[in-house]
Amino acid sequence: MNRTDSKDVVEVLLDQHTQIKGLFRELSEAQGGRKEDLFDDLVRLLAVHETAEEIVVHPTARQKIDNGDDVVEARLHEESEAKQALAELHDLGVDHRDFDTKLAELARDVTGHANREEQEEFAQLRAKLPEDRLRQMAGAVRVAEAIAPTRPHPAAGESAVANILAGPPIAVFDRVRDAVRDWTRSNS
């Protein structure tokens, strides 16, 4: 078993939160093609991260943590707003004059969201669930991420059911689009 397989779900998600915050920092200073590449990485990571949380983590949190429904509904609302903002940024493109301002707003909102998840959701999951369950959830998160869309699709919804039904076909489309974009960039 390698180190990533031994991590529990909270460790996996905390690592991703750190990556997301780092991408926001790098992106705020980047220019040109590097900025475009970092933004693509950020979009991809946020999309798969949030989908996996919606499929695996939030349903468990609803059942197992104190005030689970309220906590999860608040996080889903934040995730929905972030998806809308991310889709808008994607449509604007990194060279648009409003991009940096809107990116800074998104970074603030996503960082606040991550902090609330860590304090209100992840800490309780770690306290209330046995270690083997947390490790199983990490495996489920990895599977969910493998079939998740790589772009935000705000109209698809935030529920586990919506992600399970709509996610795989959208993910195939996204991954083909990503491959074509990457091939076009590498050949220009």
Backbone hydrogen bonds in HBPLUS format (Angstrom, degrees):
<---DONOR---> <-ACCEPTOR-->    atom                        ^
c    i                          cat <-CA-CA->   ^        H-A-AA   ^      H-
h    n   atom  resd res      DA  || num        DHA   H-A  angle D-A-AA Bond
n    s   type  num  typ     dist DA aas  dist angle  dist       angle   num
A0005-ASP N   A0002-ASN O   3.01 MM   3  5.39 126.7  2.30 106.7 120.6     1
A0006-SER N   A0003-ARG O   3.15 MM   3  5.21 139.1  2.33  97.4 108.8     2
A0007-LYS N   A0004-THR O   3.43 MM   3  5.40 158.0  2.48  98.0 104.2     3
A0012-VAL N   A0008-ASP O   3.03 MM   4  6.34 162.6  2.06 158.2 163.4     4
A0009-VAL N   A0134-LEU O   2.94 MM 125  5.35 146.4  2.05 118.9 127.3     5
A0013-LEU N   A0009-VAL O   2.98 MM   4  6.15 166.0  2.00 150.3 153.7     6
A0014-LEU N   A0010-VAL O   2.84 MM   4  5.97 156.6  1.89 151.1 158.1     7
A0015-ASP N   A0011-GLU O   2.94 MM   4  6.07 158.4  1.98 147.7 153.3     8
A0016-GLN N   A0012-VAL O   3.09 MM   4  6.39 152.0  2.17 142.2 149.9     9
A0017-HIS N   A0013-LEU O   2.85 MM   4  6.15 151.9  1.93 146.2 154.2    10
A0018-THR N   A0014-LEU O   2.99 MM   4  6.28 156.0  2.05 149.0 154.8    11
A0019-GLN N   A0015-ASP O   2.97 MM   4  6.32 154.4  2.04 145.6 152.8    12
A0020-ILE N   A0016-GLN O   2.83 MM   4  6.07 161.7  1.86 155.2 159.7    13
A0021-LYS N   A0017-HIS O   2.97 MM   4  6.19 166.0  1.99 152.3 155.5    14
A0022-GLY N   A0018-THR O   2.97 MM   4  6.14 155.4  2.03 145.8 153.0    15
A0023-LEU N   A0019-GLN O   2.86 MM   4  6.13 152.6  1.94 149.7 157.3    16
A0024-PHE N   A0020-ILE O   3.01 MM   4  6.33 155.7  2.07 150.8 157.0    17
A0025-ARG N   A0021-LYS O   3.09 MM   4  6.40 158.8  2.14 146.6 151.8    18
A0026-GLU N   A0022-GLY O   2.92 MM   4  6.18 170.5  1.92 156.5 158.5    19
A0027-LEU N   A0023-LEU O   2.81 MM   4  5.82 161.5  1.84 148.9 154.9    20
A0028-SER N   A0024-PHE O   3.03 MM   4  6.16 148.0  2.13 145.2 152.4    21
A0029-GLU N   A0026-GLU O   3.14 MM   3  5.53 150.1  2.23 107.3 116.0    22
A0030-ALA N   A0026-GLU O   3.10 MM   4  6.19 121.6  2.46 142.2 158.1    23
A0030-ALA N   A0027-LEU O   3.31 MM   3  5.06 145.4  2.44  95.0 104.6    24
A0035-LYS N   A0031-GLN O   3.23 MM   4  4.89 155.1  2.29 108.4 111.7    25
A0036-GLU N   A0032-GLY O   3.14 MM   4  6.51 156.0  2.20 148.8 155.7    26
A0037-ASP N   A0033-GLY O   2.92 MM   4  6.16 160.9  1.95 151.5 156.2    27
A0038-LEU N   A0034-ARG O   2.92 MM   4  6.12 164.2  1.94 152.0 156.2    28
A0039-PHE N   A0035-LYS O   2.90 MM   4  6.07 156.3  1.96 147.0 153.9    29
A0040-ASP N   A0036-GLU O   2.96 MM   4  6.21 157.8  2.01 147.6 153.6    30
A0041-ASP N   A0037-ASP O   2.96 MM   4  6.26 155.3  2.02 147.1 154.0    31
A0042-LEU N   A0038-LEU O   2.85 MM   4  6.13 156.0  1.91 149.0 155.6    32
A0043-VAL N   A0039-PHE O   2.85 MM   4  6.08 168.7  1.86 157.8 160.1    33
A0044-ARG N   A0040-ASP O   2.98 MM   4  6.12 166.9  2.00 149.6 153.3    34
A0045-LEU N   A0041-ASP O   2.93 MM   4  6.08 167.1  1.94 151.0 154.7    35
A0046-LEU N   A0042-LEU O   2.86 MM   4  6.00 171.7  1.87 158.0 160.7    36
A0047-ALA N   A0043-VAL O   2.95 MM   4  6.01 161.1  1.98 148.7 154.5    37
A0048-VAL N   A0044-ARG O   3.06 MM   4  6.26 172.4  2.07 155.0 156.6    38
A0049-HIS N   A0045-LEU O   2.90 MM   4  5.83 157.1  1.95 148.0 155.5    39
A0050-GLU N   A0046-LEU O   2.96 MM   4  5.94 172.0  1.96 149.3 151.9    40
A0051-THR N   A0047-ALA O   3.12 MM   4  6.16 158.1  2.17 142.4 149.0    41
A0052-ALA N   A0048-VAL O   3.01 MM   4  6.10 163.1  2.04 145.2 149.8    42
A0053-GLU N   A0049-HIS O   2.99 MM   4  6.30 157.2  2.05 150.0 156.7    43
A0054-GLU N   A0050-GLU O   2.92 MM   4  6.11 159.0  1.97 148.7 154.4    44
A0055-ILE N   A0051-THR O   2.96 MM   4  6.20 145.3  2.08 149.0 158.4    45
A0056-VAL N   A0052-ALA O   2.87 MM   4  5.83 167.2  1.89 153.6 157.4    46
A0057-VAL N   A0053-GLU O   2.98 MM   4  4.67 113.2  2.44 109.6 127.6    47
A0058-HIS N   A0053-GLU O   2.84 MM   5  5.91 170.6  1.85 156.8 159.4    48
A0061-ALA N   A0057-VAL O   2.87 MM   4  6.11 163.6  1.90 159.5 165.2    49
A0062-ARG N   A0058-HIS O   2.87 MM   4  6.06 158.2  1.92 156.0 160.6    50
A0063-GLN N   A0060-THR O   3.07 MM   3  5.34 123.8  2.40 101.4 114.8    51
A0064-LYS N   A0060-THR O   2.88 MM   4  5.99 150.9  1.96 154.4 163.9    52
A0065-ILE N   A0061-ALA O   3.11 MM   4  5.32 168.2  2.13 138.5 139.6    53
A0068-GLY N   A0065-ILE O   3.22 MM   3  5.01 128.7  2.49 134.5 123.1    54
A0071-VAL N   A0067-ASN O   2.94 MM   4  6.15 170.0  1.95 165.1 168.5    55
A0072-VAL N   A0068-GLY O   2.91 MM   4  5.97 172.4  1.92 155.3 157.9    56
A0073-GLU N   A0069-ASP O   2.88 MM   4  5.96 162.9  1.91 149.6 155.1    57
A0074-ALA N   A0070-ASP O   3.05 MM   4  6.20 159.8  2.10 147.6 152.5    58
A0075-ARG N   A0071-VAL O   3.08 MM   4  6.37 156.9  2.13 148.0 154.5    59
A0076-LEU N   A0072-VAL O   2.79 MM   4  6.03 161.5  1.83 158.2 163.5    60
A0077-HIS N   A0073-GLU O   2.98 MM   4  6.15 153.7  2.05 145.9 152.5    61
A0078-GLU N   A0074-ALA O   3.12 MM   4  6.39 159.1  2.16 145.1 150.2    62
A0079-GLU N   A0075-ARG O   2.84 MM   4  6.10 156.0  1.90 150.7 158.0    63
A0080-SER N   A0076-LEU O   2.87 MM   4  6.04 152.6  1.94 146.3 153.3    64
A0081-GLU N   A0077-HIS O   3.06 MM   4  6.36 159.8  2.10 149.3 154.0    65
A0082-ALA N   A0078-GLU O   2.92 MM   4  6.16 156.0  1.98 147.6 154.9    66
A0083-LYS N   A0079-GLU O   2.86 MM   4  6.09 154.3  1.93 147.7 154.4    67
A0084-GLN N   A0080-SER O   3.07 MM   4  6.35 158.3  2.12 147.7 153.0    68
A0085-ALA N   A0081-GLU O   2.98 MM   4  6.26 164.1  2.00 150.9 155.0    69
A0086-LEU N   A0082-ALA O   2.78 MM   4  5.92 159.9  1.82 151.9 157.9    70
A0087-ALA N   A0083-LYS O   2.87 MM   4  6.00 159.1  1.91 148.3 153.9    71
A0088-GLU N   A0084-GLN O   2.94 MM   4  6.18 153.7  2.01 146.1 153.7    72
A0089-LEU N   A0085-ALA O   2.89 MM   4  6.17 159.9  1.94 149.7 154.9    73
A0090-HIS N   A0086-LEU O   2.85 MM   4  6.06 157.8  1.90 148.1 154.7    74
A0091-ASP N   A0087-ALA O   2.96 MM   4  6.19 155.2  2.02 145.2 151.5    75
A0092-LEU N   A0088-GLU O   2.90 MM   4  6.19 148.3  2.00 147.0 156.4    76
A0093-GLY N   A0089-LEU O   2.96 MM   4  6.16 167.3  1.98 157.9 159.5    77
A0096-HIS N   A0093-GLY O   3.21 MM   3  5.76 167.5  2.22 118.5 122.3    78
A0099-PHE N   A0096-HIS O   3.10 MM   3  5.31 158.2  2.15 110.4 117.2    79
A0102-LYS N   A0098-ASP O   3.05 MM   4  6.18 169.7  2.06 161.1 164.4    80
A0103-LEU N   A0099-PHE O   2.74 MM   4  5.88 150.7  1.83 153.5 163.3    81
A0104-ALA N   A0100-ASP O   2.97 MM   4  6.12 156.1  2.03 143.7 149.1    82
A0105-GLU N   A0101-THR O   3.14 MM   4  6.44 153.2  2.21 144.3 151.2    83
A0106-LEU N   A0102-LYS O   2.95 MM   4  6.19 159.5  2.00 146.2 151.9    84
A0107-ALA N   A0103-LEU O   2.80 MM   4  6.03 159.7  1.84 153.0 159.0    85
A0108-ARG N   A0104-ALA O   3.03 MM   4  6.25 160.3  2.07 145.4 150.0    86
A0109-ASP N   A0105-GLU O   2.98 MM   4  6.24 164.6  2.00 151.4 155.6    87
A0110-VAL N   A0106-LEU O   2.76 MM   4  5.89 168.5  1.77 160.5 163.5    88
A0111-THR N   A0107-ALA O   2.91 MM   4  5.92 158.7  1.95 146.6 152.8    89
A0112-GLY N   A0108-ARG O   3.02 MM   4  6.19 159.4  2.06 146.4 152.1    90
A0113-HIS N   A0109-ASP O   2.90 MM   4  6.11 156.3  1.96 145.7 152.9    91
A0114-ALA N   A0110-VAL O   2.84 MM   4  6.06 161.4  1.88 149.8 154.4    92
A0115-ASN N   A0111-THR O   2.96 MM   4  6.18 160.9  1.99 148.7 153.9    93
A0116-ARG N   A0112-GLY O   2.98 MM   4  6.23 156.9  2.03 148.6 154.7    94
A0117-GLU N   A0113-HIS O   2.89 MM   4  6.18 158.4  1.94 152.9 159.2    95
A0118-GLU N   A0114-ALA O   2.91 MM   4  6.14 165.8  1.93 153.8 157.4    96
A0119-GLN N   A0115-ASN O   3.00 MM   4  6.20 157.8  2.05 147.6 153.2    97
A0120-GLU N   A0116-ARG O   2.75 MM   4  5.62 166.4  1.77 153.1 157.9    98
A0121-GLU N   A0117-GLU O   2.88 MM   4  4.98 148.3  1.98 129.8 138.9    99
A0122-PHE N   A0117-GLU O   2.83 MM   5  6.08 162.3  1.86 152.6 158.7   100
A0123-ALA N   A0118-GLU O   3.19 MM   5  6.13 141.1  2.35 139.8 148.3   101
A0125-LEU N   A0121-GLU O   2.97 MM   4  6.22 158.1  2.02 153.8 160.9   102
A0126-ARG N   A0122-PHE O   2.95 MM   4  6.17 165.1  1.97 155.6 158.8   103
A0127-ALA N   A0123-ALA O   3.05 MM   4  6.24 149.4  2.15 139.6 148.2   104
A0128-LYS N   A0124-GLN O   2.84 MM   4  5.90 146.6  1.95 151.2 159.4   105
A0129-LEU N   A0125-LEU O   2.95 MM   4  5.69 146.9  2.06 151.3 154.9   106
A0133-ARG N   A0130-PRO O   3.02 MM   3  5.43 124.3  2.34 107.8 121.5   107
A0134-LEU N   A0130-PRO O   3.12 MM   4  6.53 155.8  2.18 151.8 159.2   108
A0135-ARG N   A0131-GLU O   2.95 MM   4  6.24 150.1  2.04 150.8 159.1   109
A0136-GLN N   A0132-ASP O   2.95 MM   4  6.17 153.6  2.02 142.9 150.2   110
A0137-MET N   A0133-ARG O   2.88 MM   4  6.14 154.6  1.95 148.3 155.4   111
A0138-ALA N   A0134-LEU O   3.09 MM   4  6.34 142.1  2.24 134.7 144.3   112
A0139-GLY N   A0135-ARG O   3.15 MM   4  6.56 153.0  2.23 146.9 152.9   113
A0140-ALA N   A0136-GLN O   2.98 MM   4  6.35 154.4  2.05 147.9 155.4   114
A0141-VAL N   A0137-MET O   2.82 MM   4  6.08 149.2  1.91 147.8 156.3   115
A0142-ARG N   A0138-ALA O   3.03 MM   4  6.34 157.0  2.08 148.3 153.6   116
A0143-VAL N   A0139-GLY O   3.09 MM   4  6.41 153.7  2.16 146.4 153.3   117
A0144-ALA N   A0140-ALA O   2.89 MM   4  6.11 164.7  1.91 150.6 155.1   118
A0145-GLU N   A0141-VAL O   2.86 MM   4  6.06 155.8  1.92 151.9 158.5   119
A0146-ALA N   A0142-ARG O   3.13 MM   4  6.29 141.9  2.28 136.9 146.4   120
A0146-ALA N   A0143-VAL O   3.06 MM   3  5.10 123.3  2.39  96.1 110.9   121
A0147-ILE N   A0144-ALA O   3.26 MM   3  5.45 139.2  2.43  99.8 110.1   122
A0148-ALA N   A0145-GLU O   3.35 MM   3  4.93 159.3  2.39  94.5 100.5   123
A0156-ALA N   A0153-HIS O   2.86 MM   3  5.55 160.5  1.90 125.5 132.0   124
A0163-ASN N   A0159-SER O   3.01 MM   4  6.25 160.9  2.05 149.4 154.6   125
A0164-ILE N   A0160-ALA O   2.90 MM   4  6.09 152.8  1.97 149.8 157.6   126
A0165-LEU N   A0161-VAL O   2.93 MM   4  6.10 161.4  1.97 154.2 158.6   127
A0166-ALA N   A0162-ALA O   2.84 MM   4  5.75 165.3  1.86 150.1 155.0   128
A0167-GLY N   A0163-ASN O   2.81 MM   4  4.71 135.3  2.01 116.8 130.2   129
A0170-ILE N   A0166-ALA O   3.20 MM   4  6.23 165.9  2.22 161.7 165.7   130
A0171-ALA N   A0167-GLY O   2.69 MM   4  5.76 155.7  1.75 158.9 167.4   131
A0172-VAL N   A0168-PRO O   3.01 MM   4  6.23 155.1  2.08 150.6 155.3   132
A0173-PHE N   A0169-PRO O   3.22 MM   4  6.50 165.8  2.25 146.8 149.8   133
A0174-ASP N   A0170-ILE O   2.83 MM   4  6.11 166.3  1.85 156.3 160.3   134
A0175-ARG N   A0171-ALA O   2.82 MM   4  5.96 163.2  1.84 153.5 157.7   135
A0176-VAL N   A0172-VAL O   3.00 MM   4  6.19 152.8  2.08 150.1 156.9   136
A0177-ARG N   A0173-PHE O   2.95 MM   4  6.18 165.1  1.97 153.6 158.1   137
A0178-ASP N   A0174-ASP O   2.76 MM   4  6.02 154.4  1.83 149.8 157.7   138
A0179-ALA N   A0175-ARG O   2.97 MM   4  6.09 156.9  2.03 138.7 144.7   139
A0180-VAL N   A0176-VAL O   2.96 MM   4  6.23 160.7  1.99 154.5 159.2   140
A0181-ARG N   A0177-ARG O   2.92 MM   4  6.11 165.0  1.94 150.0 154.6   141
A0182-ASP N   A0178-ASP O   2.84 MM   4  6.04 166.0  1.86 154.4 158.2   142
A0183-TRP N   A0179-ALA O   2.88 MM   4  6.00 158.0  1.93 146.3 152.7   143
A0184-THR N   A0180-VAL O   2.84 MM   4  6.01 160.1  1.88 152.0 157.6   144
A0185-ARG N   A0181-ARG O   2.96 MM   4  6.20 160.4  2.00 151.4 156.4   145
A0186-SER N   A0182-ASP O   2.97 MM   4  6.14 156.3  2.03 145.5 152.1   146
A0187-ASN N   A0183-TRP O   3.07 MM   4  6.19 130.4  2.32 140.9 153.0   147
A0187-ASN N   A0184-THR O   3.29 MM   3  5.24 137.4  2.49  94.5 106.0   148
A0188-SER N   A0185-ARG O   3.39 MM   3  5.38 169.2  2.40 104.5 105.8   149
